Amino acid sequence: MNSNYRKYLTHPVFKVASQIVTENGSEAYVIGGYVRDLILGRPSKDIDIVVVGNGLDLAEACAEKLRVKKVSFFKNFGTAQFMYKDLEVEFVGARKESYRRDSRKPIIEDGTLEDDQKRRDFTINALALSLHADNFGELLDPFGGLEDLENKIIKTPLDPDTTYSDDPLRMMRAIRFASQLNFKIEHESLASIGRNANRLNIISQERITDELNKILLSNEPSRGFKLLYATKMLHEFFPEMIALYGVETIDGKSHKDNFYHTLEVLDNISENTDDLWLRWSAIMHDIAKPPTKRFNKKVGWTFHGHEDVGARMVPKIFKRMKLPMNDKMRYVRKLVRLHLRPISLVKGHVTDSAVRRLLFEAGDDVDDLMTLCNADITSKNDFKVRKYKQNFALVKEKLLAVEEKDRIRNFQPPVDGKVIMDTFSLNPCHEIGVIKNRIKEAILEGEIQNDHKEAFAFMLKVGAELGLKRS
């Protein structure tokens, strides 16, 4: 790789910053993730510029020349940032850091460029490109980050025990980069993560979950989860997933390793969706298998009701992991609760009634549910997988046909509570709920069509059975 990247620094911010630092004789460098991604040919939305001296002054001067109206200054941290066109540009003074054992917040002093590079998490993020006109675009790489990029290695600039103990979130970042970039973590660095895993206890759950979500969104997220397990970091914040690990055998009968099965489902679903919450559904779909596991001498291992128990576990896990307790959580809970339903249709004769009920319960999420269930078809027996997928395709055809005919997805009964109350001169009472439920069941069972005329006639019939008189 060429050691000068002048021709790649085409963004107007670089030209303006270069003019200013050259005129006033100061030093400024593009550093970190932008340089890494520039060399890798990956898109980047953030530019970090480190200044040997006052970063706030350079930010203000650049903003004035670029006619940027709003600059955010964070004087306590010595940083400033603004948006220019499609990129966020941040300026910071070069600094050196030291840490206390009980905090990841550093004690900061002014420093040189190399001091600033030393404090970076990984060698591939310590690369800097000069903005001074005399050596514009020249790469400054004191820790061999360029070679590590070429060899696809994650390594710390300093002793890894120091780097990770100072800021334990860097351990999560190491695994995130390994997962996102398909890199290997250098052996001593990986061993250090294992030694320092319990240091995560000084990191907020929000920061841990943010990194975990980025791992989940990588192309092959199982890589990250296997590293989290191997380093015992997953043990620190996701015990329910750890409980999935392992195989138990009694009387020669074994169940599959549900940890690795879950990761296989996660990778399968990741080939078809970038939706974070659908990927979370894959992680959680069998989360209740450990507490529901039983051994029966006749049938072997069972996990009866794990879908319902799992659905009840979802809110507790989301709350602890600081994930959103809103429609995202309810979506994951629904998919966990329903994830066996399409598979059961594959195994048996598919009735219109069963399909209508699935459409009614899944609503607009039925397509995502089918994506999850398709990903859940895992086996070392290729013939078995092909057979299941062929049957699954038939179920999808049936769903489409029934939906087109009966319009069940997200349906509201064509006769509502107000019509029932007006027809029978009722105040709010138990009988209204009974009639509404009977109408819903009759539609789902195919006894009546999903239209007002048939539902109204059926309502009169049920009302008569309950001893109600039409007003």
Sine and cosine of phi, psi and omega as CSV:
sin_phi,cos_phi,sin_psi,cos_psi,sin_omega,cos_omega
0.00,0.00,0.64,-0.77,0.01,-1.00
-0.91,0.41,0.62,-0.79,-0.04,-1.00
-1.00,0.00,-0.02,1.00,0.08,-1.00
-0.85,-0.53,0.77,-0.63,-0.12,-0.99
-0.90,-0.44,0.48,0.88,-0.03,-1.00
-0.77,0.64,-0.74,0.68,-0.11,-0.99
-0.93,0.37,-0.28,0.96,0.00,-1.00
-1.00,0.00,-0.30,0.96,-0.05,-1.00
-1.00,0.04,0.94,0.35,-0.12,-0.99
-0.99,-0.13,-0.19,0.98,-0.03,-1.00
-0.90,0.44,0.67,-0.74,-0.03,-1.00
-0.80,0.60,-0.50,0.87,0.00,-1.00
-0.86,0.51,-0.63,0.78,-0.04,-1.00
-0.93,0.38,-0.66,0.75,0.00,-1.00
-0.89,0.46,-0.72,0.70,-0.02,-1.00
-0.92,0.40,-0.72,0.70,0.00,-1.00
-0.88,0.47,-0.64,0.76,0.01,-1.00
-0.88,0.47,-0.69,0.72,0.02,-1.00
-0.86,0.52,-0.70,0.71,-0.08,-1.00
-0.93,0.38,-0.76,0.65,-0.07,-1.00
-0.94,0.34,-0.50,0.87,0.04,-1.00
-0.94,0.34,-0.65,0.76,0.00,-1.00
-0.92,0.40,-0.65,0.76,-0.06,-1.00
-0.99,-0.11,0.06,1.00,0.10,-1.00
0.95,0.32,0.40,0.92,0.02,-1.00
-0.99,-0.15,-0.03,-1.00,-0.01,-1.00
-0.87,-0.50,0.68,-0.74,0.12,-0.99
-0.52,-0.85,0.52,-0.85,-0.10,-1.00
-0.62,-0.79,0.62,-0.79,0.23,-0.97
-0.98,0.20,0.71,-0.71,-0.13,-0.99
-0.60,-0.80,0.36,-0.93,0.19,-0.98
0.99,0.11,-0.63,-0.78,-0.16,-0.99
-0.87,0.49,-0.55,0.84,-0.01,-1.00
-0.90,0.43,-0.66,0.75,0.01,-1.00
-0.92,0.39,-0.72,0.70,0.04,-1.00
-0.82,0.58,-0.77,0.64,-0.06,-1.00
-0.94,0.35,-0.51,0.86,0.07,-1.00
-0.87,0.49,-0.71,0.71,-0.02,-1.00
-0.94,0.34,-0.59,0.81,0.00,-1.00
-0.98,0.18,-0.20,0.98,-0.04,-1.00
0.97,0.24,0.45,0.89,0.02,-1.00
-0.98,-0.18,0.52,-0.85,0.07,-1.00
-0.93,0.37,0.53,-0.85,0.02,-1.00
-0.63,-0.78,0.63,-0.78,-0.04,-1.00
-0.95,-0.31,-0.02,1.00,-0.06,-1.00
-0.80,-0.60,0.71,-0.71,0.12,-0.99
-0.91,-0.41,0.82,-0.57,0.09,-1.00
-0.95,-0.32,0.82,-0.58,0.03,-1.00
-0.88,-0.47,0.86,-0.52,0.03,-1.00
-0.98,-0.20,0.70,-0.71,-0.08,-1.00
-0.89,-0.46,0.77,-0.64,0.12,-0.99
-0.99,0.15,1.00,-0.08,-0.15,-0.99
0.73,-0.68,-0.67,-0.74,-0.12,-0.99
-0.99,-0.13,0.95,-0.33,0.00,-1.00
-0.94,0.33,-0.47,0.88,-0.04,-1.00
-0.92,0.39,-0.63,0.78,-0.01,-1.00
-0.91,0.42,-0.68,0.74,0.00,-1.00
-0.92,0.40,-0.63,0.78,0.03,-1.00
-0.87,0.50,-0.70,0.71,-0.03,-1.00
-0.91,0.42,-0.68,0.73,-0.02,-1.00
-0.92,0.39,-0.67,0.75,0.03,-1.00
-0.90,0.44,-0.69,0.72,-0.02,-1.00
-0.88,0.48,-0.64,0.77,-0.01,-1.00
-0.90,0.43,-0.71,0.70,-0.01,-1.00
-0.93,0.38,-0.56,0.83,-0.01,-1.00
-1.00,0.07,-0.05,1.00,-0.02,-1.00
0.87,0.49,0.63,0.78,0.10,-0.99
-1.00,0.09,0.81,-0.58,-0.11,-0.99
-0.99,0.14,-0.56,0.83,-0.10,-0.99
-0.90,-0.44,0.86,-0.51,0.09,-1.00
-0.85,-0.53,0.76,-0.65,0.04,-1.00
-0.99,-0.12,0.85,-0.53,0.01,-1.00
-0.96,-0.28,0.71,-0.70,0.06,-1.00
-0.83,-0.56,0.99,0.17,-0.18,-0.98
-0.90,0.44,-0.52,0.85,0.01,-1.00
-0.89,0.45,-0.51,0.86,-0.03,-1.00
-0.98,-0.21,-0.07,1.00,-0.01,-1.00
0.92,0.39,0.52,0.86,-0.02,-1.00
-0.82,-0.58,0.38,-0.93,0.11,-0.99
-0.55,-0.83,0.48,-0.88,-0.01,-1.00
-0.51,-0.86,0.43,-0.90,0.11,-0.99
-0.47,-0.88,0.33,-0.95,0.09,-1.00
-1.00,-0.09,0.73,-0.68,0.10,-0.99
-0.74,-0.68,0.90,-0.43,-0.10,-1.00
0.83,0.56,-0.91,-0.41,-0.13,-0.99
-0.98,-0.22,0.10,1.00,-0.11,-0.99
-0.85,-0.52,0.52,-0.86,0.15,-0.99
-0.99,-0.10,0.82,-0.57,-0.06,-1.00
-0.93,-0.38,0.82,-0.58,-0.01,-1.00
-0.86,-0.50,0.67,-0.74,0.02,-1.00
-0.89,-0.45,0.67,-0.74,0.03,-1.00
-0.54,-0.84,0.58,-0.82,0.08,-1.00
-0.96,0.29,0.61,-0.79,0.06,-1.00
-0.86,0.51,0.64,-0.77,-0.09,-1.00
-0.48,-0.88,0.32,-0.95,0.16,-0.99
-0.88,-0.47,0.43,-0.90,-0.15,-0.99
-0.77,-0.64,0.50,-0.87,0.20,-0.98
-0.68,-0.73,0.41,-0.91,-0.14,-0.99
-0.79,-0.61,0.49,-0.87,0.21,-0.98
-1.00,-0.06,0.45,-0.89,-0.09,-1.00
-0.87,0.49,-0.54,0.84,-0.14,-0.99
-0.99,-0.10,0.18,0.98,-0.06,-1.00
-0.49,-0.87,0.54,-0.84,0.10,-0.99
-1.00,-0.08,0.07,1.00,0.05,-1.00
-1.00,0.09,0.86,-0.51,-0.12,-0.99
-0.99,0.14,0.38,-0.92,0.24,-0.97
-1.00,0.00,0.84,-0.54,-0.20,-0.98
-0.94,-0.35,0.68,-0.73,0.12,-0.99
-0.75,-0.66,0.40,-0.92,0.12,-0.99
-0.88,0.48,0.55,-0.84,-0.04,-1.00
-0.48,-0.88,-0.07,-1.00,0.04,-1.00
-1.00,0.00,0.08,-1.00,0.09,-1.00
-0.85,0.52,-0.69,0.72,-0.04,-1.00
-0.92,0.40,-0.59,0.80,0.10,-0.99
-0.84,0.55,-0.69,0.73,-0.03,-1.00
-0.92,0.39,-0.62,0.79,0.02,-1.00
-0.93,0.37,-0.57,0.82,0.00,-1.00
-0.89,0.45,-0.54,0.84,-0.06,-1.00
-0.99,0.17,-0.10,1.00,-0.01,-1.00
-0.94,0.34,0.41,-0.91,-0.09,-1.00
-0.95,0.31,-0.67,0.74,-0.08,-1.00
-0.70,-0.72,0.41,-0.91,-0.01,-1.00
-0.86,0.51,-0.57,0.82,-0.02,-1.00
-0.95,0.31,-0.25,0.97,0.06,-1.00
-0.97,-0.25,0.10,0.99,0.00,-1.00
-0.97,-0.23,0.09,1.00,0.01,-1.00
-0.95,0.32,0.66,-0.75,-0.01,-1.00
-0.73,-0.69,0.58,-0.81,0.07,-1.00
-0.88,-0.47,0.78,-0.62,-0.04,-1.00
-0.93,0.36,0.60,-0.80,0.08,-1.00
-0.95,-0.30,-0.03,1.00,0.02,-1.00
-0.96,0.29,0.63,-0.78,-0.08,-1.00
-0.86,0.52,-0.53,0.85,-0.06,-1.00
-0.90,0.43,-0.53,0.85,-0.01,-1.00
-0.66,-0.75,0.63,0.78,-0.08,-1.00
-0.82,0.57,0.80,-0.60,0.03,-1.00
1.00,0.07,-0.01,1.00,0.00,-1.00
-0.96,0.30,0.68,-0.74,-0.03,-1.00
-1.00,0.07,0.78,-0.63,0.11,-0.99
-0.93,-0.36,0.90,-0.43,-0.22,-0.97
-0.65,-0.76,0.96,0.28,-0.10,-1.00
-0.95,0.31,-0.26,0.97,-0.10,-1.00
-0.91,-0.42,0.23,0.97,0.06,-1.00
0.96,0.29,0.50,0.87,-0.02,-1.00
-0.90,0.43,-0.55,0.83,0.00,-1.00
-0.90,0.44,-0.68,0.73,0.04,-1.00
-0.90,0.44,-0.63,0.78,0.03,-1.00
-0.91,0.41,-0.58,0.82,0.09,-1.00
-0.89,0.46,-0.70,0.71,-0.01,-1.00
-0.89,0.45,-0.61,0.79,-0.04,-1.00
-1.00,-0.02,0.01,1.00,0.02,-1.00
0.85,0.53,0.81,0.58,-0.06,-1.00
-0.85,-0.52,0.69,-0.72,0.15,-0.99
-0.99,-0.15,0.87,-0.49,-0.05,-1.00
-0.57,-0.82,0.53,-0.85,-0.01,-1.00
-1.00,0.03,0.52,-0.86,0.02,-1.00
-0.91,0.41,-0.61,0.79,-0.01,-1.00
-0.96,-0.29,-0.10,-1.00,0.08,-1.00
-0.83,0.56,0.80,-0.60,-0.11,-0.99
-0.87,0.49,-0.55,0.84,0.03,-1.00
-0.87,0.49,-0.60,0.80,0.04,-1.00
-0.94,0.34,-0.75,0.66,-0.04,-1.00
-0.86,0.51,-0.72,0.70,-0.09,-1.00
-0.98,0.18,-0.58,0.81,0.02,-1.00
-0.93,0.36,-0.60,0.80,0.03,-1.00
-0.87,0.49,-0.75,0.66,0.00,-1.00
-0.68,-0.74,1.00,-0.04,-0.09,-1.00
-0.89,0.46,-0.32,0.95,0.05,-1.00
-0.88,0.47,-0.40,0.92,0.02,-1.00
-0.87,0.49,-0.44,0.90,0.04,-1.00
-0.92,0.39,-0.67,0.74,0.07,-1.00
-0.91,0.42,-0.63,0.78,0.00,-1.00
-0.92,0.40,-0.61,0.79,0.03,-1.00
-0.86,0.52,-0.71,0.70,-0.02,-1.00
-0.95,0.33,-0.58,0.81,0.05,-1.00
-0.89,0.45,-0.71,0.70,0.02,-1.00
-0.91,0.41,-0.64,0.77,0.03,-1.00
-0.87,0.49,-0.63,0.78,-0.01,-1.00
-0.96,0.27,-0.69,0.72,-0.04,-1.00
-0.93,0.36,-0.67,0.74,-0.13,-0.99
-0.99,-0.11,-0.12,0.99,-0.07,-1.00
0.88,0.47,0.68,0.74,0.04,-1.00
-0.98,-0.19,0.27,-0.96,0.13,-0.99
-0.98,-0.18,0.57,-0.82,0.12,-0.99
-1.00,0.06,0.80,-0.60,-0.02,-1.00
-0.81,0.59,0.59,-0.80,-0.19,-0.98
-0.80,0.60,-0.78,0.63,-0.06,-1.00
-0.92,0.40,-0.55,0.83,0.04,-1.00
-0.92,0.40,-0.66,0.75,0.02,-1.00
-0.91,0.42,-0.67,0.74,0.03,-1.00
-0.89,0.46,-0.61,0.79,0.01,-1.00
-0.91,0.42,-0.62,0.78,0.05,-1.00
-0.86,0.51,-0.68,0.73,0.05,-1.00
-0.87,0.49,-0.63,0.78,-0.01,-1.00
-0.94,0.33,-0.49,0.87,-0.11,-0.99
-0.96,-0.28,0.16,0.99,-0.10,-0.99
-0.80,0.60,-0.62,0.78,-0.06,-1.00
-0.95,0.31,-0.14,0.99,0.08,-1.00
-0.94,0.34,-0.22,0.98,0.07,-1.00
-0.85,0.52,-0.30,0.95,-0.07,-1.00
-0.92,0.39,-0.17,0.98,0.07,-1.00
-0.99,-0.12,0.04,1.00,-0.02,-1.00
-0.98,-0.19,0.64,-0.77,0.02,-1.00
-0.93,0.37,0.53,-0.85,0.00,-1.00
-0.88,0.47,-0.55,0.83,0.01,-1.00
-0.85,0.52,-0.68,0.73,-0.02,-1.00
-0.94,0.35,-0.63,0.78,0.03,-1.00
-0.89,0.45,-0.72,0.69,-0.03,-1.00
-0.91,0.41,-0.58,0.81,0.04,-1.00
-0.87,0.50,-0.70,0.71,0.04,-1.00
-0.93,0.38,-0.63,0.78,0.01,-1.00
-0.88,0.47,-0.65,0.76,0.03,-1.00
-0.89,0.45,-0.59,0.80,0.04,-1.00
-0.93,0.38,-0.59,0.81,0.09,-1.00
-0.90,0.44,-0.69,0.72,0.01,-1.00
-0.86,0.51,-0.52,0.86,-0.06,-1.00
-1.00,0.01,0.02,1.00,0.04,-1.00
-0.96,0.28,0.26,-0.96,-0.11,-0.99
-0.88,0.47,-0.61,0.79,0.01,-1.00
-0.77,-0.64,0.98,0.21,-0.15,-0.99
-0.88,0.47,-0.36,0.93,0.01,-1.00
-0.85,0.52,-0.52,0.85,0.03,-1.00
-0.83,0.55,-0.74,0.68,-0.01,-1.00
-0.91,0.42,-0.67,0.74,-0.03,-1.00
-0.93,0.37,-0.57,0.82,0.06,-1.00
-0.91,0.42,-0.62,0.78,0.06,-1.00
-0.93,0.36,-0.64,0.77,0.06,-1.00
-0.87,0.49,-0.62,0.78,0.02,-1.00
-0.94,0.34,-0.74,0.68,-0.08,-1.00
-0.88,0.47,-0.55,0.83,-0.02,-1.00
-1.00,0.01,-0.02,1.00,-0.01,-1.00
0.92,0.39,0.30,0.96,0.09,-1.00
-0.96,0.27,-0.59,0.81,0.01,-1.00
-0.88,0.48,-0.54,0.84,0.01,-1.00
-0.88,0.48,-0.44,0.90,-0.09,-1.00
-0.97,0.25,-0.45,0.89,-0.11,-0.99
-0.69,-0.72,-0.05,1.00,-0.03,-1.00
-0.63,-0.77,0.90,0.44,-0.06,-1.00
-0.88,0.47,-0.50,0.87,-0.01,-1.00
-0.89,0.45,-0.56,0.83,0.02,-1.00
-0.97,0.24,-0.58,0.81,0.07,-1.00
-0.87,0.50,-0.60,0.80,-0.03,-1.00
-0.90,0.44,-0.34,0.94,0.02,-1.00
-0.95,0.30,-0.32,0.95,-0.15,-0.99
-0.96,0.29,0.62,-0.78,0.17,-0.99
0.97,-0.24,0.30,-0.95,-0.02,-1.00
-0.82,-0.57,0.72,-0.70,0.06,-1.00
-0.91,-0.40,0.65,-0.76,-0.03,-1.00
-0.81,-0.58,0.78,-0.63,0.11,-0.99
-0.72,-0.69,0.73,-0.69,0.01,-1.00
0.79,0.61,0.59,0.81,0.03,-1.00
0.97,0.23,0.06,1.00,0.00,-1.00
-0.96,-0.28,0.80,-0.60,-0.03,-1.00
-0.86,-0.51,0.47,-0.89,0.18,-0.98
-0.98,-0.19,0.28,-0.96,0.00,-1.00
-0.97,0.26,0.33,-0.94,0.09,-1.00
-0.97,0.26,0.95,-0.30,-0.11,-0.99
-0.96,0.28,-0.29,0.96,0.10,-1.00
-0.93,0.37,-0.79,0.62,-0.02,-1.00
-0.95,0.32,-0.52,0.86,0.10,-0.99
-0.88,0.47,-0.70,0.71,0.01,-1.00
-0.86,0.50,-0.67,0.74,0.01,-1.00
-0.92,0.39,-0.56,0.83,0.06,-1.00
-0.92,0.40,-0.67,0.74,0.05,-1.00
-0.89,0.45,-0.66,0.75,0.01,-1.00
-0.88,0.48,-0.72,0.69,0.03,-1.00
-0.91,0.41,-0.64,0.77,0.03,-1.00
-0.86,0.51,-0.73,0.68,-0.08,-1.00
-0.95,0.32,-0.48,0.88,-0.02,-1.00
-0.94,0.35,-0.33,0.94,0.08,-1.00
-0.95,0.31,-0.31,0.95,-0.12,-0.99
-0.88,-0.47,-0.15,0.99,-0.03,-1.00
-0.44,-0.90,0.58,-0.81,0.16,-0.99
-0.98,-0.20,0.12,0.99,-0.05,-1.00
-0.95,0.32,0.89,-0.46,-0.05,-1.00
-0.85,0.53,-0.66,0.76,-0.13,-0.99
-0.98,0.20,-0.47,0.88,0.13,-0.99
-0.93,0.36,-0.59,0.81,0.08,-1.00
-0.93,0.38,-0.59,0.80,0.09,-1.00
-0.89,0.46,-0.58,0.81,0.04,-1.00
-0.89,0.46,-0.60,0.80,0.05,-1.00
-0.91,0.42,-0.66,0.75,0.02,-1.00
-0.88,0.47,-0.61,0.79,-0.16,-0.99
-1.00,-0.09,-0.14,0.99,-0.23,-0.97
-0.88,0.48,-0.55,0.84,0.01,-1.00
-0.92,-0.38,0.36,0.93,-0.15,-0.99
-0.88,0.47,-0.38,0.92,-0.03,-1.00
-0.99,-0.12,0.19,0.98,0.04,-1.00
-0.90,0.44,-0.65,0.76,0.03,-1.00
-0.85,0.52,-0.76,0.65,-0.02,-1.00
-0.95,0.32,-0.28,0.96,-0.01,-1.00
-0.97,-0.24,0.08,1.00,-0.07,-1.00
-0.94,0.33,0.78,-0.62,0.05,-1.00
-0.67,-0.74,0.45,-0.90,0.07,-1.00
-0.91,-0.40,0.78,-0.63,0.04,-1.00
-0.86,-0.51,0.78,-0.62,-0.09,-1.00
-0.87,0.49,-0.51,0.86,-0.04,-1.00
-0.98,0.18,-0.70,0.72,-0.12,-0.99
-0.95,-0.31,-0.15,0.99,-0.03,-1.00
1.00,0.04,-0.63,-0.78,-0.09,-1.00
-0.99,0.12,0.67,-0.74,0.06,-1.00
-0.77,-0.64,0.38,-0.92,0.03,-1.00
-0.69,-0.73,0.74,0.68,-0.10,-0.99
-0.85,0.53,0.75,-0.66,0.08,-1.00
0.98,0.22,0.20,0.98,-0.06,-1.00
-0.91,0.41,-0.40,0.92,0.01,-1.00
-0.94,0.34,-0.63,0.78,0.01,-1.00
-0.96,0.26,-0.67,0.74,0.04,-1.00
-0.90,0.45,-0.66,0.75,0.02,-1.00
-0.87,0.48,-0.66,0.75,0.02,-1.00
-0.88,0.48,-0.59,0.81,0.03,-1.00
-0.96,0.29,-0.41,0.91,0.02,-1.00
-0.98,0.22,-0.43,0.90,-0.11,-0.99
-0.83,0.56,-0.78,0.63,-0.03,-1.00
-0.87,0.50,-0.61,0.79,-0.02,-1.00
-0.91,0.42,-0.69,0.72,0.00,-1.00
-0.93,0.38,-0.69,0.72,0.03,-1.00
-0.86,0.52,-0.68,0.74,-0.03,-1.00
-0.90,0.43,-0.72,0.69,-0.02,-1.00
-0.91,0.41,-0.60,0.80,-0.04,-1.00
-0.99,0.12,0.03,1.00,-0.02,-1.00
0.87,0.50,0.60,0.80,0.14,-0.99
-1.00,0.02,0.34,-0.94,-0.11,-0.99
-0.90,0.43,0.75,-0.66,0.01,-1.00
-1.00,-0.08,0.80,0.60,-0.07,-1.00
-0.75,-0.66,-0.58,-0.81,-0.03,-1.00
-0.90,0.44,-0.40,0.91,0.05,-1.00
-0.91,0.41,-0.71,0.70,0.04,-1.00
-0.90,0.44,-0.69,0.72,-0.03,-1.00
-0.90,0.43,-0.57,0.82,0.06,-1.00
-0.89,0.46,-0.75,0.66,0.01,-1.00
-0.89,0.46,-0.69,0.72,0.00,-1.00
-0.86,0.51,-0.67,0.75,0.00,-1.00
-0.90,0.45,-0.72,0.69,-0.04,-1.00
-0.91,0.40,-0.60,0.80,0.06,-1.00
-0.89,0.45,-0.70,0.72,-0.02,-1.00
-0.90,0.43,-0.56,0.83,-0.11,-0.99
-0.99,-0.16,0.01,1.00,-0.23,-0.97
-0.91,0.41,-0.32,0.95,0.04,-1.00
-1.00,0.03,-0.27,0.96,-0.13,-0.99
-0.88,0.47,-0.78,0.63,0.02,-1.00
-0.88,0.47,-0.59,0.81,0.01,-1.00
-0.90,0.44,-0.63,0.77,0.01,-1.00
-0.92,0.40,-0.52,0.86,0.07,-1.00
-0.93,0.38,-0.58,0.81,0.03,-1.00
-0.89,0.45,-0.63,0.78,-0.10,-0.99
-0.96,0.29,-0.51,0.86,-0.10,-0.99
-0.88,-0.48,-0.16,-0.99,0.05,-1.00
-0.96,0.28,0.78,-0.62,-0.09,-1.00
-1.00,0.06,0.94,-0.35,0.04,-1.00
-1.00,-0.07,0.45,-0.90,0.06,-1.00
-0.86,0.51,-0.59,0.81,-0.03,-1.00
-0.89,0.46,-0.72,0.70,0.00,-1.00
-0.89,0.45,-0.64,0.77,0.01,-1.00
-0.92,0.39,-0.68,0.74,0.02,-1.00
-0.87,0.50,-0.66,0.75,-0.01,-1.00
-0.91,0.42,-0.64,0.77,0.02,-1.00
-0.91,0.42,-0.69,0.72,0.03,-1.00
-0.88,0.47,-0.66,0.75,-0.01,-1.00
-0.90,0.44,-0.72,0.69,-0.07,-1.00
-0.97,0.26,-0.60,0.80,-0.04,-1.00
-0.99,0.17,-0.53,0.85,0.00,-1.00
0.86,0.51,-0.68,-0.73,-0.03,-1.00
-0.93,0.37,-0.19,0.98,-0.03,-1.00
-1.00,-0.04,0.14,0.99,-0.07,-1.00
-0.90,0.45,-0.59,0.81,0.00,-1.00
-0.92,0.40,-0.65,0.76,0.06,-1.00
-0.91,0.41,-0.62,0.78,0.05,-1.00
-0.86,0.50,-0.68,0.73,0.01,-1.00
-0.91,0.41,-0.59,0.81,0.06,-1.00
-0.89,0.45,-0.69,0.72,0.04,-1.00
-0.88,0.47,-0.73,0.69,-0.06,-1.00
-0.93,0.38,-0.56,0.83,0.06,-1.00
-0.91,0.42,-0.64,0.77,0.04,-1.00
-0.92,0.39,-0.42,0.91,-0.04,-1.00
-0.98,0.21,-0.11,0.99,0.03,-1.00
-0.99,0.11,1.00,-0.10,-0.01,-1.00
-0.79,-0.62,0.68,-0.73,0.04,-1.00
-0.21,-0.98,0.48,-0.88,0.12,-0.99
-0.98,0.18,-0.18,0.98,0.01,-1.00
-1.00,-0.01,0.98,-0.22,-0.06,-1.00
-0.87,0.49,-0.61,0.79,-0.01,-1.00
-0.89,0.46,-0.69,0.73,0.00,-1.00
-0.89,0.46,-0.68,0.74,0.00,-1.00
-0.90,0.44,-0.71,0.70,-0.01,-1.00
-0.88,0.48,-0.67,0.74,-0.01,-1.00
-0.89,0.45,-0.71,0.71,0.02,-1.00
-0.88,0.48,-0.70,0.72,-0.04,-1.00
-0.92,0.39,-0.57,0.82,0.07,-1.00
-0.91,0.42,-0.71,0.70,0.03,-1.00
-0.90,0.43,-0.59,0.81,0.00,-1.00
-0.90,0.43,-0.62,0.79,0.04,-1.00
-0.89,0.46,-0.59,0.81,0.04,-1.00
-0.92,0.40,-0.64,0.77,0.03,-1.00
-0.89,0.46,-0.67,0.75,0.02,-1.00
-0.88,0.47,-0.64,0.77,0.05,-1.00
-0.89,0.45,-0.66,0.75,0.00,-1.00
-0.90,0.43,-0.66,0.75,0.05,-1.00
-0.85,0.53,-0.72,0.70,0.00,-1.00
-0.89,0.45,-0.69,0.73,-0.04,-1.00
-0.90,0.43,-0.72,0.70,-0.03,-1.00
-0.92,0.38,-0.63,0.78,0.01,-1.00
-0.90,0.44,-0.67,0.74,0.01,-1.00
-0.90,0.43,-0.61,0.79,-0.06,-1.00
-0.98,0.19,-0.68,0.73,-0.19,-0.98
-0.95,-0.32,-0.18,0.98,0.02,-1.00
0.76,0.64,0.81,0.58,-0.11,-0.99
-1.00,0.00,-0.48,0.88,-0.10,-0.99
-0.84,0.54,0.85,-0.53,0.01,-1.00
0.85,0.52,0.41,0.91,-0.09,-1.00
-0.94,0.33,0.53,-0.85,0.17,-0.99
-0.95,-0.31,0.75,-0.66,-0.02,-1.00
-0.76,0.65,0.71,-0.71,-0.08,-1.00
-0.92,0.39,-0.17,0.99,0.10,-0.99
-0.87,-0.50,0.89,-0.45,-0.06,-1.00
-0.99,-0.15,0.00,-1.00,-0.07,-1.00
-0.88,0.48,-0.58,0.81,-0.02,-1.00
-0.91,0.42,-0.67,0.75,0.03,-1.00
-0.88,0.48,-0.67,0.74,0.00,-1.00
-0.89,0.45,-0.71,0.70,-0.01,-1.00
-0.89,0.45,-0.69,0.73,-0.01,-1.00
-0.92,0.39,-0.63,0.77,-0.06,-1.00
-0.92,0.40,-0.64,0.77,-0.08,-1.00
-0.94,-0.33,0.21,0.98,-0.01,-1.00
0.78,0.62,0.80,0.60,-0.05,-1.00
-0.96,-0.29,0.53,-0.85,0.28,-0.96
-1.00,0.00,0.20,-0.98,0.02,-1.00
-0.78,0.63,0.80,-0.60,-0.04,-1.00
-0.35,-0.94,0.14,-0.99,-0.05,-1.00
-0.88,0.47,-0.60,0.80,-0.08,-1.00
-0.87,0.50,-0.53,0.85,0.00,-1.00
-0.89,0.46,-0.70,0.71,0.03,-1.00
-0.89,0.46,-0.64,0.77,0.02,-1.00
-0.88,0.48,-0.73,0.69,-0.03,-1.00
-0.90,0.43,-0.70,0.71,0.00,-1.00
-0.87,0.50,-0.68,0.74,-0.01,-1.00
-0.92,0.40,-0.64,0.77,0.03,-1.00
-0.89,0.45,-0.64,0.77,0.03,-1.00
-0.90,0.44,-0.72,0.69,0.01,-1.00
-0.86,0.51,-0.73,0.69,-0.02,-1.00
-0.90,0.43,-0.62,0.79,0.00,-1.00
-0.90,0.43,-0.61,0.79,0.04,-1.00
-0.93,0.36,-0.71,0.70,-0.03,-1.00
-0.91,0.41,-0.54,0.84,0.02,-1.00
-0.99,0.13,-0.11,0.99,0.01,-1.00
0.99,0.16,0.23,0.97,0.01,-1.00
-0.95,0.32,-0.55,0.83,0.06,-1.00
-0.72,-0.70,0.34,-0.94,0.05,-1.00
-0.98,0.20,0.37,-0.93,0.01,-1.00
-0.99,0.12,0.91,0.42,0.06,-1.00
-0.61,-0.80,0.28,-0.96,-0.14,-0.99
-0.90,0.43,-0.69,0.73,-0.10,-0.99
-0.87,0.50,-0.78,0.62,-0.04,-1.00
-0.93,0.36,-0.60,0.80,0.00,-1.00
-0.92,0.39,-0.60,0.80,0.00,-1.00
-0.92,0.40,-0.68,0.73,0.03,-1.00
-0.89,0.46,-0.65,0.76,0.01,-1.00
-0.92,0.39,-0.60,0.80,0.04,-1.00
-0.87,0.50,-0.68,0.74,0.01,-1.00
-0.89,0.46,-0.63,0.78,-0.01,-1.00
-0.91,0.42,-0.73,0.68,-0.01,-1.00
-0.92,0.40,-0.63,0.77,0.03,-1.00
-0.86,0.51,-0.66,0.75,0.03,-1.00
-0.89,0.45,-0.65,0.76,0.03,-1.00
-0.88,0.47,-0.53,0.85,-0.01,-1.00
-1.00,0.05,0.04,1.00,0.02,-1.00
0.98,0.18,0.34,0.94,0.02,-1.00
-1.00,-0.02,0.55,-0.83,0.00,-1.00
-0.93,-0.37,0.65,-0.76,0.04,-1.00
-0.94,0.33,0.73,-0.69,-0.03,-1.00
-0.99,0.16,0.00,0.00,0.00,0.00
